[in-house]
Amino acid sequence: MIISLGLLTVWTPRAATDTAFALGALVLGFGVTAWSTAVGLGRTIEGMQDHLDVSSGWTEASAREAFFVLSWTGTGWVIAAAACSVLLGA
């Protein structure tokens, strides 16, 4: 909602809410894609780190949690943009 309102200073209500929605959808899409990759390849990546003796601190669980939060952030962003669009009549 803040992004939509911030974009209102530059663009029309329709363009601002459309842009905010698109950015939210981008964050949501990236989050879901990265989350599913972490779920699917997490143990493989951890095994490769052990095999190569590389300690980066990356774990499957932390990656799943981070991208889950990112996905829900994108979801909230999309819902807020849609709500702003309805409220502004755009």
PDB file of N, CA, C and O in Angstrom:
ATOM      1  N   MET A   1       0.826  -1.174   0.000  1.00  0.00           N
ATOM      2  CA  MET A   1       0.000   0.000   0.000  1.00  0.00           C
ATOM      3  C   MET A   1       0.881   1.252   0.000  1.00  0.00           C
ATOM      4  O   MET A   1       0.566   2.241  -0.661  1.00  0.00           O
ATOM      5  N   ILE A   2       1.953   1.201   0.724  1.00  0.00           N
ATOM      6  CA  ILE A   2       2.867   2.343   0.790  1.00  0.00           C
ATOM      7  C   ILE A   2       3.495   2.599  -0.576  1.00  0.00           C
ATOM      8  O   ILE A   2       3.664   3.747  -0.987  1.00  0.00           O
ATOM      9  N   ILE A   3       3.840   1.519  -1.274  1.00  0.00           N
ATOM     10  CA  ILE A   3       4.431   1.671  -2.603  1.00  0.00           C
ATOM     11  C   ILE A   3       3.437   2.325  -3.548  1.00  0.00           C
ATOM     12  O   ILE A   3       3.794   3.235  -4.297  1.00  0.00           O
ATOM     13  N   SER A   4       2.191   1.867  -3.518  1.00  0.00           N
ATOM     14  CA  SER A   4       1.168   2.460  -4.384  1.00  0.00           C
ATOM     15  C   SER A   4       0.995   3.941  -4.088  1.00  0.00           C
ATOM     16  O   SER A   4       0.907   4.759  -5.004  1.00  0.00           O
ATOM     17  N   LEU A   5       0.948   4.278  -2.816  1.00  0.00           N
ATOM     18  CA  LEU A   5       0.773   5.680  -2.447  1.00  0.00           C
ATOM     19  C   LEU A   5       2.002   6.513  -2.799  1.00  0.00           C
ATOM     20  O   LEU A   5       1.880   7.676  -3.186  1.00  0.00           O
ATOM     21  N   GLY A   6       3.182   5.920  -2.666  1.00  0.00           N
ATOM     22  CA  GLY A   6       4.400   6.626  -3.049  1.00  0.00           C
ATOM     23  C   GLY A   6       4.468   6.877  -4.547  1.00  0.00           C
ATOM     24  O   GLY A   6       4.924   7.930  -4.993  1.00  0.00           O
ATOM     25  N   LEU A   7       4.007   5.895  -5.318  1.00  0.00           N
ATOM     26  CA  LEU A   7       4.010   6.059  -6.767  1.00  0.00           C
ATOM     27  C   LEU A   7       2.973   7.077  -7.233  1.00  0.00           C
ATOM     28  O   LEU A   7       3.070   7.601  -8.343  1.00  0.00           O
ATOM     29  N   LEU A   8       1.985   7.355  -6.389  1.00  0.00           N
ATOM     30  CA  LEU A   8       0.969   8.353  -6.748  1.00  0.00           C
ATOM     31  C   LEU A   8       1.562   9.750  -6.906  1.00  0.00           C
ATOM     32  O   LEU A   8       0.997  10.592  -7.605  1.00  0.00           O
ATOM     33  N   THR A   9       2.689   9.994  -6.263  1.00  0.00           N
ATOM     34  CA  THR A   9       3.313  11.315  -6.395  1.00  0.00           C
ATOM     35  C   THR A   9       3.902  11.525  -7.779  1.00  0.00           C
ATOM     36  O   THR A   9       4.162  12.658  -8.181  1.00  0.00           O
ATOM     37  N   VAL A  10       4.112  10.433  -8.510  1.00  0.00           N
ATOM     38  CA  VAL A  10       4.746  10.505  -9.820  1.00  0.00           C
ATOM     39  C   VAL A  10       3.764  10.199 -10.948  1.00  0.00           C
ATOM     40  O   VAL A  10       3.798  10.847 -11.994  1.00  0.00           O
ATOM     41  N   TRP A  11       2.889   9.216 -10.739  1.00  0.00           N
ATOM     42  CA  TRP A  11       2.019   8.736 -11.800  1.00  0.00           C
ATOM     43  C   TRP A  11       0.548   8.885 -11.435  1.00  0.00           C
ATOM     44  O   TRP A  11       0.193   9.298 -10.331  1.00  0.00           O
ATOM     45  N   THR A  12      -0.286   8.535 -12.396  1.00  0.00           N
ATOM     46  CA  THR A  12      -1.732   8.523 -12.176  1.00  0.00           C
ATOM     47  C   THR A  12      -2.071   7.355 -11.254  1.00  0.00           C
ATOM     48  O   THR A  12      -1.266   6.436 -11.104  1.00  0.00           O
ATOM     49  N   PRO A  13      -3.258   7.376 -10.632  1.00  0.00           N
ATOM     50  CA  PRO A  13      -3.620   6.258  -9.749  1.00  0.00           C
ATOM     51  C   PRO A  13      -3.581   4.902 -10.447  1.00  0.00           C
ATOM     52  O   PRO A  13      -3.143   3.914  -9.858  1.00  0.00           O
ATOM     53  N   ARG A  14      -4.028   4.851 -11.680  1.00  0.00           N
ATOM     54  CA  ARG A  14      -4.038   3.576 -12.414  1.00  0.00           C
ATOM     55  C   ARG A  14      -2.614   3.059 -12.646  1.00  0.00           C
ATOM     56  O   ARG A  14      -2.330   1.884 -12.415  1.00  0.00           O
ATOM     57  N   ALA A  15      -1.739   3.927 -13.096  1.00  0.00           N
ATOM     58  CA  ALA A  15      -0.355   3.523 -13.364  1.00  0.00           C
ATOM     59  C   ALA A  15       0.368   3.153 -12.073  1.00  0.00           C
ATOM     60  O   ALA A  15       1.160   2.211 -12.052  1.00  0.00           O
ATOM     61  N   ALA A  16       0.100   3.890 -11.000  1.00  0.00           N
ATOM     62  CA  ALA A  16       0.766   3.619  -9.724  1.00  0.00           C
ATOM     63  C   ALA A  16       0.362   2.257  -9.167  1.00  0.00           C
ATOM     64  O   ALA A  16       1.215   1.477  -8.743  1.00  0.00           O
ATOM     65  N   THR A  17      -0.933   1.976  -9.170  1.00  0.00           N
ATOM     66  CA  THR A  17      -1.373   0.696  -8.620  1.00  0.00           C
ATOM     67  C   THR A  17      -0.998  -0.471  -9.538  1.00  0.00           C
ATOM     68  O   THR A  17      -0.692  -1.563  -9.058  1.00  0.00           O
ATOM     69  N   ASP A  18      -1.018  -0.250 -10.841  1.00  0.00           N
ATOM     70  CA  ASP A  18      -0.588  -1.305 -11.770  1.00  0.00           C
ATOM     71  C   ASP A  18       0.888  -1.634 -11.581  1.00  0.00           C
ATOM     72  O   ASP A  18       1.278  -2.802 -11.595  1.00  0.00           O
ATOM     73  N   THR A  19       1.704  -0.602 -11.405  1.00  0.00           N
ATOM     74  CA  THR A  19       3.138  -0.810 -11.203  1.00  0.00           C
ATOM     75  C   THR A  19       3.403  -1.498  -9.866  1.00  0.00           C
ATOM     76  O   THR A  19       4.222  -2.414  -9.792  1.00  0.00           O
ATOM     77  N   ALA A  20       2.722  -1.065  -8.818  1.00  0.00           N
ATOM     78  CA  ALA A  20       2.895  -1.697  -7.511  1.00  0.00           C
ATOM     79  C   ALA A  20       2.471  -3.162  -7.553  1.00  0.00           C
ATOM     80  O   ALA A  20       3.131  -4.017  -6.962  1.00  0.00           O
ATOM     81  N   PHE A  21       1.380  -3.450  -8.246  1.00  0.00           N
ATOM     82  CA  PHE A  21       0.915  -4.832  -8.385  1.00  0.00           C
ATOM     83  C   PHE A  21       1.954  -5.670  -9.134  1.00  0.00           C
ATOM     84  O   PHE A  21       2.263  -6.791  -8.730  1.00  0.00           O
ATOM     85  N   ALA A  22       2.487  -5.124 -10.217  1.00  0.00           N
ATOM     86  CA  ALA A  22       3.480  -5.852 -11.001  1.00  0.00           C
ATOM     87  C   ALA A  22       4.748  -6.124 -10.190  1.00  0.00           C
ATOM     88  O   ALA A  22       5.313  -7.214 -10.277  1.00  0.00           O
ATOM     89  N   LEU A  23       5.193  -5.161  -9.414  1.00  0.00           N
ATOM     90  CA  LEU A  23       6.377  -5.368  -8.575  1.00  0.00           C
ATOM     91  C   LEU A  23       6.110  -6.414  -7.503  1.00  0.00           C
ATOM     92  O   LEU A  23       6.969  -7.246  -7.213  1.00  0.00           O
ATOM     93  N   GLY A  24       4.916  -6.372  -6.912  1.00  0.00           N
ATOM     94  CA  GLY A  24       4.545  -7.387  -5.923  1.00  0.00           C
ATOM     95  C   GLY A  24       4.490  -8.774  -6.526  1.00  0.00           C
ATOM     96  O   GLY A  24       4.933  -9.744  -5.911  1.00  0.00           O
ATOM     97  N   ALA A  25       3.942  -8.872  -7.740  1.00  0.00           N
ATOM     98  CA  ALA A  25       3.880 -10.161  -8.422  1.00  0.00           C
ATOM     99  C   ALA A  25       5.279 -10.676  -8.746  1.00  0.00           C
ATOM    100  O   ALA A  25       5.527 -11.881  -8.704  1.00  0.00           O
ATOM    101  N   LEU A  26       6.183  -9.770  -9.066  1.00  0.00           N
ATOM    102  CA  LEU A  26       7.566 -10.152  -9.332  1.00  0.00           C
ATOM    103  C   LEU A  26       8.230 -10.715  -8.071  1.00  0.00           C
ATOM    104  O   LEU A  26       8.903 -11.745  -8.126  1.00  0.00           O
ATOM    105  N   VAL A  27       8.040 -10.043  -6.951  1.00  0.00           N
ATOM    106  CA  VAL A  27       8.595 -10.524  -5.679  1.00  0.00           C
ATOM    107  C   VAL A  27       7.969 -11.872  -5.317  1.00  0.00           C
ATOM    108  O   VAL A  27       8.674 -12.787  -4.892  1.00  0.00           O
ATOM    109  N   LEU A  28       6.663 -11.998  -5.480  1.00  0.00           N
ATOM    110  CA  LEU A  28       5.974 -13.256  -5.189  1.00  0.00           C
ATOM    111  C   LEU A  28       6.500 -14.381  -6.079  1.00  0.00           C
ATOM    112  O   LEU A  28       6.788 -15.474  -5.592  1.00  0.00           O
ATOM    113  N   GLY A  29       6.623 -14.122  -7.348  1.00  0.00           N
ATOM    114  CA  GLY A  29       7.109 -15.146  -8.279  1.00  0.00           C
ATOM    115  C   GLY A  29       8.527 -15.581  -7.966  1.00  0.00           C
ATOM    116  O   GLY A  29       8.839 -16.771  -7.999  1.00  0.00           O
ATOM    117  N   PHE A  30       9.387 -14.616  -7.661  1.00  0.00           N
ATOM    118  CA  PHE A  30      10.757 -14.962  -7.306  1.00  0.00           C
ATOM    119  C   PHE A  30      10.783 -15.776  -6.020  1.00  0.00           C
ATOM    120  O   PHE A  30      11.509 -16.765  -5.923  1.00  0.00           O
ATOM    121  N   GLY A  31       9.994 -15.364  -5.033  1.00  0.00           N
ATOM    122  CA  GLY A  31       9.966 -16.070  -3.756  1.00  0.00           C
ATOM    123  C   GLY A  31       9.499 -17.505  -3.898  1.00  0.00           C
ATOM    124  O   GLY A  31      10.093 -18.412  -3.315  1.00  0.00           O
ATOM    125  N   VAL A  32       8.436 -17.721  -4.670  1.00  0.00           N
ATOM    126  CA  VAL A  32       7.915 -19.077  -4.862  1.00  0.00           C
ATOM    127  C   VAL A  32       8.917 -19.940  -5.633  1.00  0.00           C
ATOM    128  O   VAL A  32       9.131 -21.104  -5.296  1.00  0.00           O
ATOM    129  N   THR A  33       9.524 -19.363  -6.664  1.00  0.00           N
ATOM    130  CA  THR A  33      10.514 -20.116  -7.441  1.00  0.00           C
ATOM    131  C   THR A  33      11.723 -20.488  -6.588  1.00  0.00           C
ATOM    132  O   THR A  33      12.183 -21.629  -6.624  1.00  0.00           O
ATOM    133  N   ALA A  34      12.230 -19.540  -5.831  1.00  0.00           N
ATOM    134  CA  ALA A  34      13.394 -19.809  -4.985  1.00  0.00           C
ATOM    135  C   ALA A  34      13.045 -20.778  -3.857  1.00  0.00           C
ATOM    136  O   ALA A  34      13.855 -21.636  -3.503  1.00  0.00           O
ATOM    137  N   TRP A  35      11.839 -20.645  -3.290  1.00  0.00           N
ATOM    138  CA  TRP A  35      11.415 -21.559  -2.232  1.00  0.00           C
ATOM    139  C   TRP A  35      11.338 -22.986  -2.757  1.00  0.00           C
ATOM    140  O   TRP A  35      11.827 -23.916  -2.116  1.00  0.00           O
ATOM    141  N   SER A  36      10.722 -23.156  -3.923  1.00  0.00           N
ATOM    142  CA  SER A  36      10.598 -24.504  -4.475  1.00  0.00           C
ATOM    143  C   SER A  36      11.964 -25.079  -4.841  1.00  0.00           C
ATOM    144  O   SER A  36      12.172 -26.288  -4.731  1.00  0.00           O
ATOM    145  N   THR A  37      12.881 -24.246  -5.267  1.00  0.00           N
ATOM    146  CA  THR A  37      14.241 -24.710  -5.553  1.00  0.00           C
ATOM    147  C   THR A  37      14.937 -25.147  -4.268  1.00  0.00           C
ATOM    148  O   THR A  37      15.630 -26.164  -4.241  1.00  0.00           O
ATOM    149  N   ALA A  38      14.747 -24.369  -3.207  1.00  0.00           N
ATOM    150  CA  ALA A  38      15.351 -24.734  -1.922  1.00  0.00           C
ATOM    151  C   ALA A  38      14.780 -26.050  -1.404  1.00  0.00           C
ATOM    152  O   ALA A  38      15.507 -26.864  -0.834  1.00  0.00           O
ATOM    153  N   VAL A  39      13.481 -26.259  -1.601  1.00  0.00           N
ATOM    154  CA  VAL A  39      12.861 -27.510  -1.173  1.00  0.00           C
ATOM    155  C   VAL A  39      13.385 -28.672  -2.012  1.00  0.00           C
ATOM    156  O   VAL A  39      13.723 -29.728  -1.477  1.00  0.00           O
ATOM    157  N   GLY A  40      13.451 -28.473  -3.324  1.00  0.00           N
ATOM    158  CA  GLY A  40      13.856 -29.554  -4.218  1.00  0.00           C
ATOM    159  C   GLY A  40      15.331 -29.876  -4.192  1.00  0.00           C
ATOM    160  O   GLY A  40      15.712 -31.043  -4.289  1.00  0.00           O
ATOM    161  N   LEU A  41      16.163 -28.871  -4.063  1.00  0.00           N
ATOM    162  CA  LEU A  41      17.610 -29.090  -4.161  1.00  0.00           C
ATOM    163  C   LEU A  41      18.365 -28.840  -2.860  1.00  0.00           C
ATOM    164  O   LEU A  41      19.592 -28.930  -2.830  1.00  0.00           O
ATOM    165  N   GLY A  42      17.651 -28.531  -1.796  1.00  0.00           N
ATOM    166  CA  GLY A  42      18.297 -28.158  -0.536  1.00  0.00           C
ATOM    167  C   GLY A  42      19.267 -29.187  -0.007  1.00  0.00           C
ATOM    168  O   GLY A  42      20.400 -28.857   0.346  1.00  0.00           O
ATOM    169  N   ARG A  43      18.834 -30.430   0.051  1.00  0.00           N
ATOM    170  CA  ARG A  43      19.718 -31.475   0.590  1.00  0.00           C
ATOM    171  C   ARG A  43      20.895 -31.731  -0.335  1.00  0.00           C
ATOM    172  O   ARG A  43      21.994 -32.052   0.118  1.00  0.00           O
ATOM    173  N   THR A  44      20.662 -31.588  -1.634  1.00  0.00           N
ATOM    174  CA  THR A  44      21.754 -31.763  -2.593  1.00  0.00           C
ATOM    175  C   THR A  44      22.809 -30.674  -2.398  1.00  0.00           C
ATOM    176  O   THR A  44      24.008 -30.954  -2.412  1.00  0.00           O
ATOM    177  N   ILE A  45      22.361 -29.439  -2.218  1.00  0.00           N
ATOM    178  CA  ILE A  45      23.298 -28.328  -2.017  1.00  0.00           C
ATOM    179  C   ILE A  45      24.061 -28.514  -0.709  1.00  0.00           C
ATOM    180  O   ILE A  45      25.271 -28.292  -0.658  1.00  0.00           O
ATOM    181  N   GLU A  46      23.355 -28.922   0.351  1.00  0.00           N
ATOM    182  CA  GLU A  46      24.042 -29.175   1.623  1.00  0.00           C
ATOM    183  C   GLU A  46      25.065 -30.304   1.477  1.00  0.00           C
ATOM    184  O   GLU A  46      26.164 -30.222   2.025  1.00  0.00           O
ATOM    185  N   GLY A  47      24.705 -31.355   0.742  1.00  0.00           N
ATOM    186  CA  GLY A  47      25.634 -32.464   0.513  1.00  0.00           C
ATOM    187  C   GLY A  47      26.858 -32.028  -0.277  1.00  0.00           C
ATOM    188  O   GLY A  47      27.975 -32.459   0.008  1.00  0.00           O
ATOM    189  N   MET A  48      26.643 -31.168  -1.276  1.00  0.00           N
ATOM    190  CA  MET A  48      27.775 -30.648  -2.060  1.00  0.00           C
ATOM    191  C   MET A  48      28.701 -29.804  -1.193  1.00  0.00           C
ATOM    192  O   MET A  48      29.922 -29.871  -1.332  1.00  0.00           O
ATOM    193  N   GLN A  49      28.114 -29.007  -0.294  1.00  0.00           N
ATOM    194  CA  GLN A  49      28.942 -28.205   0.607  1.00  0.00           C
ATOM    195  C   GLN A  49      29.801 -29.103   1.497  1.00  0.00           C
ATOM    196  O   GLN A  49      30.980 -28.829   1.716  1.00  0.00           O
ATOM    197  N   ASP A  50      29.203 -30.168   2.001  1.00  0.00           N
ATOM    198  CA  ASP A  50      29.971 -31.106   2.835  1.00  0.00           C
ATOM    199  C   ASP A  50      31.053 -31.802   2.017  1.00  0.00           C
ATOM    200  O   ASP A  50      32.184 -31.962   2.476  1.00  0.00           O
ATOM    201  N   HIS A  51      30.698 -32.210   0.813  1.00  0.00           N
ATOM    202  CA  HIS A  51      31.651 -32.906  -0.057  1.00  0.00           C
ATOM    203  C   HIS A  51      32.832 -32.014  -0.435  1.00  0.00           C
ATOM    204  O   HIS A  51      33.974 -32.473  -0.461  1.00  0.00           O
ATOM    205  N   LEU A  52      32.564 -30.753  -0.726  1.00  0.00           N
ATOM    206  CA  LEU A  52      33.622 -29.815  -1.110  1.00  0.00           C
ATOM    207  C   LEU A  52      34.287 -29.152   0.089  1.00  0.00           C
ATOM    208  O   LEU A  52      35.227 -28.370  -0.060  1.00  0.00           O
ATOM    209  N   ASP A  53      33.785 -29.477   1.286  1.00  0.00           N
ATOM    210  CA  ASP A  53      34.303 -28.901   2.525  1.00  0.00           C
ATOM    211  C   ASP A  53      34.220 -27.372   2.496  1.00  0.00           C
ATOM    212  O   ASP A  53      35.178 -26.677   2.832  1.00  0.00           O
ATOM    213  N   VAL A  54      33.055 -26.869   2.088  1.00  0.00           N
ATOM    214  CA  VAL A  54      32.792 -25.425   2.032  1.00  0.00           C
ATOM    215  C   VAL A  54      31.751 -25.109   3.100  1.00  0.00           C
ATOM    216  O   VAL A  54      30.683 -25.720   3.128  1.00  0.00           O
ATOM    217  N   SER A  55      32.049 -24.182   3.955  1.00  0.00           N
ATOM    218  CA  SER A  55      31.112 -23.818   5.012  1.00  0.00           C
ATOM    219  C   SER A  55      30.627 -22.393   4.785  1.00  0.00           C
ATOM    220  O   SER A  55      31.309 -21.432   5.141  1.00  0.00           O
ATOM    221  N   SER A  56      29.443 -22.264   4.189  1.00  0.00           N
ATOM    222  CA  SER A  56      28.906 -20.925   3.930  1.00  0.00           C
ATOM    223  C   SER A  56      27.811 -20.551   4.917  1.00  0.00           C
ATOM    224  O   SER A  56      27.372 -19.401   4.948  1.00  0.00           O
ATOM    225  N   GLY A  57      27.370 -21.493   5.712  1.00  0.00           N
ATOM    226  CA  GLY A  57      26.292 -21.229   6.650  1.00  0.00           C
ATOM    227  C   GLY A  57      24.911 -21.390   6.027  1.00  0.00           C
ATOM    228  O   GLY A  57      23.899 -21.192   6.700  1.00  0.00           O
ATOM    229  N   TRP A  58      24.863 -21.747   4.743  1.00  0.00           N
ATOM    230  CA  TRP A  58      23.589 -21.939   4.053  1.00  0.00           C
ATOM    231  C   TRP A  58      23.005 -23.274   4.463  1.00  0.00           C
ATOM    232  O   TRP A  58      23.697 -24.292   4.443  1.00  0.00           O
ATOM    233  N   THR A  59      21.738 -23.276   4.836  1.00  0.00           N
ATOM    234  CA  THR A  59      21.045 -24.530   5.133  1.00  0.00           C
ATOM    235  C   THR A  59      19.712 -24.546   4.401  1.00  0.00           C
ATOM    236  O   THR A  59      19.159 -23.500   4.061  1.00  0.00           O
ATOM    237  N   GLU A  60      19.217 -25.732   4.169  1.00  0.00           N
ATOM    238  CA  GLU A  60      17.927 -25.879   3.496  1.00  0.00           C
ATOM    239  C   GLU A  60      16.818 -25.217   4.305  1.00  0.00           C
ATOM    240  O   GLU A  60      15.967 -24.523   3.749  1.00  0.00           O
ATOM    241  N   ALA A  61      16.830 -25.430   5.599  1.00  0.00           N
ATOM    242  CA  ALA A  61      15.777 -24.877   6.453  1.00  0.00           C
ATOM    243  C   ALA A  61      15.772 -23.351   6.437  1.00  0.00           C
ATOM    244  O   ALA A  61      14.710 -22.737   6.340  1.00  0.00           O
ATOM    245  N   SER A  62      16.938 -22.742   6.530  1.00  0.00           N
ATOM    246  CA  SER A  62      16.990 -21.278   6.529  1.00  0.00           C
ATOM    247  C   SER A  62      16.591 -20.706   5.170  1.00  0.00           C
ATOM    248  O   SER A  62      15.960 -19.651   5.100  1.00  0.00           O
ATOM    249  N   ALA A  63      16.954 -21.394   4.099  1.00  0.00           N
ATOM    250  CA  ALA A  63      16.568 -20.939   2.764  1.00  0.00           C
ATOM    251  C   ALA A  63      15.060 -21.044   2.570  1.00  0.00           C
ATOM    252  O   ALA A  63      14.433 -20.129   2.036  1.00  0.00           O
ATOM    253  N   ARG A  64      14.476 -22.165   3.005  1.00  0.00           N
ATOM    254  CA  ARG A  64      13.024 -22.325   2.890  1.00  0.00           C
ATOM    255  C   ARG A  64      12.303 -21.241   3.673  1.00  0.00           C
ATOM    256  O   ARG A  64      11.323 -20.674   3.192  1.00  0.00           O
ATOM    257  N   GLU A  65      12.782 -20.951   4.874  1.00  0.00           N
ATOM    258  CA  GLU A  65      12.146 -19.921   5.698  1.00  0.00           C
ATOM    259  C   GLU A  65      12.268 -18.538   5.067  1.00  0.00           C
ATOM    260  O   GLU A  65      11.298 -17.780   5.040  1.00  0.00           O
ATOM    261  N   ALA A  66      13.441 -18.210   4.566  1.00  0.00           N
ATOM    262  CA  ALA A  66      13.662 -16.893   3.964  1.00  0.00           C
ATOM    263  C   ALA A  66      12.783 -16.690   2.725  1.00  0.00           C
ATOM    264  O   ALA A  66      12.181 -15.629   2.556  1.00  0.00           O
ATOM    265  N   PHE A  67      12.711 -17.690   1.876  1.00  0.00           N
ATOM    266  CA  PHE A  67      11.926 -17.535   0.654  1.00  0.00           C
ATOM    267  C   PHE A  67      10.432 -17.659   0.916  1.00  0.00           C
ATOM    268  O   PHE A  67       9.631 -17.136   0.142  1.00  0.00           O
ATOM    269  N   PHE A  68      10.040 -18.336   1.986  1.00  0.00           N
ATOM    270  CA  PHE A  68       8.644 -18.356   2.404  1.00  0.00           C
ATOM    271  C   PHE A  68       8.219 -16.953   2.822  1.00  0.00           C
ATOM    272  O   PHE A  68       7.150 -16.477   2.439  1.00  0.00           O
ATOM    273  N   VAL A  69       9.066 -16.297   3.611  1.00  0.00           N
ATOM    274  CA  VAL A  69       8.781 -14.920   4.031  1.00  0.00           C
ATOM    275  C   VAL A  69       8.729 -13.996   2.815  1.00  0.00           C
ATOM    276  O   VAL A  69       7.851 -13.138   2.732  1.00  0.00           O
ATOM    277  N   LEU A  70       9.639 -14.158   1.889  1.00  0.00           N
ATOM    278  CA  LEU A  70       9.645 -13.342   0.681  1.00  0.00           C
ATOM    279  C   LEU A  70       8.374 -13.561  -0.137  1.00  0.00           C
ATOM    280  O   LEU A  70       7.816 -12.607  -0.679  1.00  0.00           O
ATOM    281  N   SER A  71       7.918 -14.792  -0.230  1.00  0.00           N
ATOM    282  CA  SER A  71       6.687 -15.097  -0.963  1.00  0.00           C
ATOM    283  C   SER A  71       5.485 -14.419  -0.325  1.00  0.00           C
ATOM    284  O   SER A  71       4.649 -13.852  -1.029  1.00  0.00           O
ATOM    285  N   TRP A  72       5.389 -14.469   0.984  1.00  0.00           N
ATOM    286  CA  TRP A  72       4.264 -13.835   1.659  1.00  0.00           C
ATOM    287  C   TRP A  72       4.360 -12.313   1.598  1.00  0.00           C
ATOM    288  O   TRP A  72       3.338 -11.628   1.592  1.00  0.00           O
ATOM    289  N   THR A  73       5.572 -11.784   1.552  1.00  0.00           N
ATOM    290  CA  THR A  73       5.729 -10.342   1.361  1.00  0.00           C
ATOM    291  C   THR A  73       5.183  -9.935   0.001  1.00  0.00           C
ATOM    292  O   THR A  73       4.469  -8.938  -0.107  1.00  0.00           O
ATOM    293  N   GLY A  74       5.507 -10.685  -1.022  1.00  0.00           N
ATOM    294  CA  GLY A  74       4.977 -10.416  -2.358  1.00  0.00           C
ATOM    295  C   GLY A  74       3.469 -10.545  -2.403  1.00  0.00           C
ATOM    296  O   GLY A  74       2.792  -9.750  -3.055  1.00  0.00           O
ATOM    297  N   THR A  75       2.939 -11.546  -1.710  1.00  0.00           N
ATOM    298  CA  THR A  75       1.492 -11.725  -1.654  1.00  0.00           C
ATOM    299  C   THR A  75       0.817 -10.518  -1.008  1.00  0.00           C
ATOM    300  O   THR A  75      -0.189 -10.016  -1.510  1.00  0.00           O
ATOM    301  N   GLY A  76       1.371 -10.066   0.093  1.00  0.00           N
ATOM    302  CA  GLY A  76       0.825  -8.885   0.760  1.00  0.00           C
ATOM    303  C   GLY A  76       0.899  -7.654  -0.114  1.00  0.00           C
ATOM    304  O   GLY A  76      -0.018  -6.832  -0.126  1.00  0.00           O
ATOM    305  N   TRP A  77       1.983  -7.531  -0.837  1.00  0.00           N
ATOM    306  CA  TRP A  77       2.183  -6.400  -1.738  1.00  0.00           C
ATOM    307  C   TRP A  77       1.123  -6.407  -2.842  1.00  0.00           C
ATOM    308  O   TRP A  77       0.560  -5.363  -3.170  1.00  0.00           O
ATOM    309  N   VAL A  78       0.855  -7.574  -3.408  1.00  0.00           N
ATOM    310  CA  VAL A  78      -0.153  -7.702  -4.463  1.00  0.00           C
ATOM    311  C   VAL A  78      -1.543  -7.372  -3.918  1.00  0.00           C
ATOM    312  O   VAL A  78      -2.308  -6.654  -4.564  1.00  0.00           O
ATOM    313  N   ILE A  79      -1.869  -7.884  -2.749  1.00  0.00           N
ATOM    314  CA  ILE A  79      -3.181  -7.623  -2.150  1.00  0.00           C
ATOM    315  C   ILE A  79      -3.334  -6.144  -1.813  1.00  0.00           C
ATOM    316  O   ILE A  79      -4.395  -5.562  -2.037  1.00  0.00           O
ATOM    317  N   ALA A  80      -2.277  -5.534  -1.276  1.00  0.00           N
ATOM    318  CA  ALA A  80      -2.335  -4.108  -0.945  1.00  0.00           C
ATOM    319  C   ALA A  80      -2.490  -3.251  -2.203  1.00  0.00           C
ATOM    320  O   ALA A  80      -3.229  -2.266  -2.194  1.00  0.00           O
ATOM    321  N   ALA A  81      -1.812  -3.613  -3.262  1.00  0.00           N
ATOM    322  CA  ALA A  81      -1.938  -2.862  -4.517  1.00  0.00           C
ATOM    323  C   ALA A  81      -3.359  -2.983  -5.070  1.00  0.00           C
ATOM    324  O   ALA A  81      -3.927  -2.007  -5.560  1.00  0.00           O
ATOM    325  N   ALA A  82      -3.921  -4.176  -4.989  1.00  0.00           N
ATOM    326  CA  ALA A  82      -5.293  -4.374  -5.462  1.00  0.00           C
ATOM    327  C   ALA A  82      -6.287  -3.583  -4.610  1.00  0.00           C
ATOM    328  O   ALA A  82      -7.236  -2.997  -5.131  1.00  0.00           O
ATOM    329  N   ALA A  83      -6.055  -3.574  -3.286  1.00  0.00           N
ATOM    330  CA  ALA A  83      -6.929  -2.809  -2.396  1.00  0.00           C
ATOM    331  C   ALA A  83      -6.831  -1.315  -2.675  1.00  0.00           C
ATOM    332  O   ALA A  83      -7.841  -0.612  -2.669  1.00  0.00           O
ATOM    333  N   CYS A  84      -5.615  -0.828  -2.921  1.00  0.00           N
ATOM    334  CA  CYS A  84      -5.436   0.588  -3.274  1.00  0.00           C
ATOM    335  C   CYS A  84      -6.146   0.910  -4.579  1.00  0.00           C
ATOM    336  O   CYS A  84      -6.741   1.978  -4.725  1.00  0.00           O
ATOM    337  N   SER A  85      -6.082  -0.006  -5.513  1.00  0.00           N
ATOM    338  CA  SER A  85      -6.734   0.211  -6.802  1.00  0.00           C
ATOM    339  C   SER A  85      -8.241   0.337  -6.614  1.00  0.00           C
ATOM    340  O   SER A  85      -8.877   1.193  -7.230  1.00  0.00           O
ATOM    341  N   VAL A  86      -8.804  -0.501  -5.775  1.00  0.00           N
ATOM    342  CA  VAL A  86     -10.246  -0.428  -5.504  1.00  0.00           C
ATOM    343  C   VAL A  86     -10.592   0.858  -4.777  1.00  0.00           C
ATOM    344  O   VAL A  86     -11.555   1.540  -5.128  1.00  0.00           O
ATOM    345  N   LEU A  87      -9.799   1.187  -3.756  1.00  0.00           N
ATOM    346  CA  LEU A  87     -10.064   2.408  -2.970  1.00  0.00           C
ATOM    347  C   LEU A  87      -9.943   3.679  -3.805  1.00  0.00           C
ATOM    348  O   LEU A  87     -10.691   4.636  -3.607  1.00  0.00           O
ATOM    349  N   LEU A  88      -9.001   3.681  -4.734  1.00  0.00           N
ATOM    350  CA  LEU A  88      -8.792   4.873  -5.565  1.00  0.00           C
ATOM    351  C   LEU A  88      -9.681   4.878  -6.814  1.00  0.00           C
ATOM    352  O   LEU A  88      -9.730   5.867  -7.546  1.00  0.00           O
ATOM    353  N   GLY A  89     -10.372   3.781  -7.042  1.00  0.00           N
ATOM    354  CA  GLY A  89     -11.227   3.696  -8.211  1.00  0.00           C
ATOM    355  C   GLY A  89     -10.463   3.637  -9.527  1.00  0.00           C
ATOM    356  O   GLY A  89     -10.946   4.098 -10.561  1.00  0.00           O
ATOM    357  N   ALA A  90      -9.281   3.070  -9.475  1.00  0.00           N
ATOM    358  CA  ALA A  90      -8.439   3.015 -10.679  1.00  0.00           C
ATOM    359  C   ALA A  90      -8.722   1.776 -11.490  1.00  0.00           C
ATOM    360  O   ALA A  90      -8.105   1.568 -12.535  1.00  0.00           O
TER     361      ALA A  90
END
